[in-house]
């Protein structure tokens, strides 16, 4: 059984000695978001990690993202400072890939064809293979936590926006969103005895752009063996 836990506190950034207002995860404005008009950064370099093969599957997974440059502010042999470049897009721990990456490309081990998980602009944070469900039912499923919309309208899709929950097959097909729009994913859990995925989301019912104790938590589950992944609501309290 796998369980992913998240906090949904707001990200507060101190820009000066003065107190700054917390950055909301949601801004309720009509019209285009800034990210839709964002100019592509031509200085960024897209790279892919070496492929990953989840145990028991027949599909290689290639995480794709930007090369990251870190300013180390260090002096080397008289030079003022150096930049460190990381070509690592993700971290892999047996049945889970974590990081901040733009996409996953899937390739059957007997094929040269590579297909992306999606053509939409997203930021994937975790990709988990449900090995327990696969061993029990032979159905191979991936679970994703990701950001798919610029909900705070700052021109970026990143960890400061609302996090959502998705499923797909181990081939990357049947990519399906489970959580609702403008509801922040709190956590998810697998109950193998029921072949179900349970998850919780929080709704900003007072529309103040923040997720806090005054908002409402929603409870859901999905039958993983169903031909169509349909989200059901339940009330445990």
Backbone torsions as a table, in degrees:
resi	resn	phi	psi	omega
1	UNK	NA	135.0	-179.4
2	UNK	-116.5	147.1	179.9
3	UNK	-143.2	129.8	177.5
4	UNK	-112.6	127.4	-179.1
5	UNK	-111.0	141.5	179.0
6	UNK	-133.4	150.1	166.3
7	UNK	-98.6	150.6	-179.0
8	UNK	-121.6	26.8	174.4
9	UNK	-71.5	152.3	-178.2
10	UNK	-72.6	151.6	176.8
11	UNK	-87.9	118.9	179.8
12	UNK	-110.1	128.8	-178.0
13	UNK	-116.0	126.4	178.4
14	UNK	-87.7	112.6	-177.5
15	UNK	-93.4	-20.1	-179.6
16	UNK	-159.7	-171.3	178.5
17	UNK	-70.5	-20.4	179.2
18	UNK	-77.5	152.5	177.1
19	UNK	-72.6	129.6	179.6
20	UNK	-105.5	149.6	176.2
21	UNK	-69.8	145.2	178.5
22	UNK	-66.6	143.6	179.2
23	UNK	-78.0	121.0	180.0
24	UNK	-73.7	153.9	176.1
25	UNK	-85.3	-17.7	-179.4
26	UNK	-133.9	134.4	170.2
27	UNK	-122.8	120.3	-174.6
28	UNK	-91.0	87.0	176.9
29	UNK	-131.5	145.3	177.6
30	UNK	-82.8	162.5	177.9
31	UNK	98.6	-175.7	-176.9
32	UNK	-70.4	145.5	171.5
33	UNK	-82.0	159.1	-177.3
34	UNK	-61.3	-32.6	-175.4
35	UNK	-65.3	-24.9	-180.0
36	UNK	-68.9	-27.2	-179.7
37	UNK	-105.4	10.1	-175.6
38	UNK	-66.0	134.0	177.1
39	UNK	-81.5	132.5	-177.9
40	UNK	-64.4	134.7	179.3
41	UNK	-80.2	106.4	-176.5
42	UNK	-74.0	-10.8	179.6
43	UNK	-84.9	-13.4	-180.0
44	UNK	-76.2	149.2	-178.3
45	UNK	-122.8	120.2	178.3
46	UNK	-84.9	131.2	176.5
47	UNK	-136.0	165.3	176.6
48	UNK	-122.0	143.0	171.8
49	UNK	-70.0	164.0	172.2
50	UNK	-61.9	148.7	-172.6
51	UNK	-64.6	151.8	178.7
52	UNK	-118.3	136.9	175.9
53	UNK	-118.7	109.3	177.3
54	UNK	-66.6	134.2	-177.5
55	UNK	-56.3	126.7	178.3
56	UNK	94.7	-8.1	179.9
57	UNK	-103.7	173.2	179.1
58	UNK	-121.8	22.8	-177.8
59	UNK	-125.8	126.3	172.3
60	UNK	-76.5	143.2	177.3
61	UNK	-117.4	125.5	179.2
62	UNK	-110.8	102.7	174.6
63	UNK	-68.6	136.4	-176.7
64	UNK	-124.0	137.5	178.1
65	UNK	-169.1	-168.3	-178.3
66	UNK	-90.9	146.5	168.1
67	UNK	-64.2	135.7	-178.2
68	UNK	-108.9	134.4	179.7
69	UNK	-113.7	125.8	-179.6
70	UNK	-111.7	130.0	176.7
71	UNK	-84.7	110.3	-175.6
72	UNK	-85.9	-15.3	-178.6
73	UNK	54.7	31.7	-178.4
74	UNK	-107.9	153.2	178.1
75	UNK	-102.6	133.7	-179.9
76	UNK	-128.9	113.9	177.0
77	UNK	49.8	48.6	174.0
78	UNK	88.6	-12.3	177.6
79	UNK	-74.5	154.6	-174.8
80	UNK	-66.1	-51.2	176.8
81	UNK	-164.8	164.4	-177.1
82	UNK	-126.0	155.2	173.6
83	UNK	-106.0	138.5	176.9
84	UNK	-102.7	130.9	-178.2
85	UNK	-107.0	129.0	177.3
86	UNK	-109.9	125.5	176.1
87	UNK	-99.2	5.3	177.9
88	UNK	-83.3	122.1	-178.8
89	UNK	-92.0	-33.1	-173.3
90	UNK	-146.6	172.0	172.1
91	UNK	-117.4	143.3	-176.4
92	UNK	-125.1	128.6	178.7
93	UNK	-131.8	80.6	178.9
94	UNK	59.9	-78.1	-177.2
95	UNK	-110.4	14.7	-177.9
96	UNK	-144.1	137.6	174.5
97	UNK	-112.2	130.8	179.5
98	UNK	-128.1	159.7	179.0
99	UNK	146.5	-159.5	173.3
100	UNK	-130.4	94.7	-175.5
101	UNK	-129.4	159.4	-170.2
102	UNK	-82.7	-28.4	-175.2
103	UNK	-167.7	170.1	170.6
104	UNK	-126.7	131.4	175.8
105	UNK	-105.4	135.0	-175.4
106	UNK	-111.1	139.6	-178.3
107	UNK	-143.3	121.9	175.1
108	UNK	-63.8	142.0	-174.7
109	UNK	-63.3	-18.6	179.6
110	UNK	-104.7	15.0	-175.2
111	UNK	-132.4	157.0	173.8
112	UNK	-99.7	-4.0	-179.2
113	UNK	-77.9	131.8	178.8
114	UNK	-120.1	127.5	-178.2
115	UNK	-121.7	137.6	178.1
116	UNK	-75.9	152.9	175.5
117	UNK	-62.2	-41.7	-178.9
118	UNK	-152.7	159.4	174.4
119	UNK	-100.4	0.6	-179.8
120	UNK	-84.1	157.3	176.2
121	UNK	-79.4	116.9	-178.0
122	UNK	-142.0	170.1	168.0
123	UNK	-128.2	111.3	179.0
124	UNK	-85.9	134.7	-179.7
125	UNK	-111.1	-35.7	173.6
126	UNK	-142.2	145.9	172.8
127	UNK	-135.5	115.4	-171.7
128	UNK	-120.9	128.8	175.7
129	UNK	-89.6	128.9	-178.0
130	UNK	-84.4	81.5	-174.7
131	UNK	-66.7	-34.4	179.2
132	UNK	-65.8	-42.7	176.9
133	UNK	-64.9	-40.6	-179.9
134	UNK	-63.8	-42.5	-179.1
135	UNK	-66.5	-33.4	-176.4
136	UNK	-85.1	-39.5	-171.0
137	UNK	-117.4	-8.7	-175.9
138	UNK	70.0	4.6	177.3
139	UNK	-92.5	123.0	-173.6
140	UNK	-102.2	116.9	-171.9
141	UNK	-131.0	142.1	173.2
142	UNK	-110.2	142.6	175.3
143	UNK	-116.4	134.3	-177.5
144	UNK	-124.0	139.1	163.7
145	UNK	-110.9	129.6	-172.6
146	UNK	-158.6	168.1	173.8
147	UNK	-109.9	129.5	-176.0
148	UNK	-123.4	5.8	-177.7
149	UNK	-154.7	146.8	177.5
150	UNK	-83.4	75.4	-172.5
151	UNK	-71.7	-24.0	178.1
152	UNK	-96.6	4.3	172.6
153	UNK	54.1	44.5	176.5
154	UNK	-103.5	8.9	178.2
155	UNK	85.7	7.0	-178.6
156	UNK	-134.6	150.8	170.7
157	UNK	-109.9	105.7	-175.8
158	UNK	-152.9	-167.3	-174.7
159	UNK	-68.0	-6.5	176.5
160	UNK	-86.4	-2.8	177.2
161	UNK	-100.6	174.5	-178.0
162	UNK	-67.2	134.4	179.6
163	UNK	-91.4	138.0	-177.7
164	UNK	-121.8	168.1	-178.7
165	UNK	-118.8	132.6	-179.0
166	UNK	-133.4	160.2	171.5
167	UNK	-127.6	157.3	167.5
168	UNK	-155.3	171.5	170.6
169	UNK	-76.6	171.3	179.9
170	UNK	-67.3	-13.0	177.4
171	UNK	-90.4	-3.5	-176.2
172	UNK	88.4	-4.1	179.0
173	UNK	-82.1	167.2	179.0
174	UNK	60.2	41.7	179.9
175	UNK	-68.5	114.6	-168.6
176	UNK	-131.9	130.6	176.1
177	UNK	-85.4	133.4	179.5
178	UNK	-102.0	-43.8	-177.7
179	UNK	-77.1	156.0	-177.3
180	UNK	-87.0	160.5	178.6
181	UNK	-60.9	140.3	176.6
182	UNK	63.3	21.7	172.4
183	UNK	-119.3	124.2	-174.9
184	UNK	-81.9	128.6	175.7
185	UNK	-67.4	130.0	175.1
186	UNK	-93.9	-57.8	179.5
187	UNK	-162.6	170.1	177.0
188	UNK	-142.6	160.1	-174.9
189	UNK	-152.8	147.1	177.5
190	UNK	-108.5	128.8	171.7
191	UNK	-109.2	99.4	-174.2
192	UNK	-66.4	-29.7	179.6
193	UNK	-62.0	-27.3	179.3
194	UNK	-105.8	-6.8	-173.3
195	UNK	56.1	42.4	-177.6
196	UNK	-121.3	149.4	167.9
197	UNK	-108.1	121.7	176.2
198	UNK	-102.6	144.2	175.6
199	UNK	-152.6	158.0	178.6
200	UNK	-122.1	144.4	174.6
201	UNK	-133.2	156.9	176.9
202	UNK	-117.7	139.2	-178.6
203	UNK	-110.6	132.9	178.9
204	UNK	-80.5	78.8	-171.2
205	UNK	-70.9	-25.3	178.5
206	UNK	-92.7	3.3	174.0
207	UNK	53.3	42.4	176.4
208	UNK	-98.7	4.3	177.5
209	UNK	83.9	-3.3	-178.6
210	UNK	-116.6	155.5	174.2
211	UNK	-109.8	114.2	-174.3
212	UNK	-145.5	-170.4	-174.5
213	UNK	-66.2	-16.7	-179.0
214	UNK	-85.1	-3.5	-177.4
215	UNK	-96.9	177.6	-171.9
216	UNK	-109.8	133.7	177.0
217	UNK	-95.8	132.5	178.4
218	UNK	-111.1	142.3	-176.9
219	UNK	-115.6	134.6	-174.9
220	UNK	-141.2	160.3	169.0
221	UNK	-146.3	160.2	-179.9
222	UNK	-135.0	133.5	172.6
223	UNK	-78.1	109.6	-174.5
224	UNK	-70.0	-20.1	-178.0
225	UNK	-90.8	-5.4	179.4
226	UNK	-68.4	149.0	177.8
227	UNK	-62.2	-35.9	176.6
228	UNK	-120.7	125.4	-178.4
229	UNK	-74.7	102.2	-178.0
230	UNK	-106.7	127.3	-178.8
231	UNK	-81.6	128.2	176.4
232	UNK	-113.0	143.3	177.0
233	UNK	-97.9	149.1	173.8
234	UNK	-144.9	162.7	-177.2
235	UNK	-124.4	102.1	-177.3
236	UNK	-85.7	-9.3	-176.8
237	UNK	-132.1	NA	NA
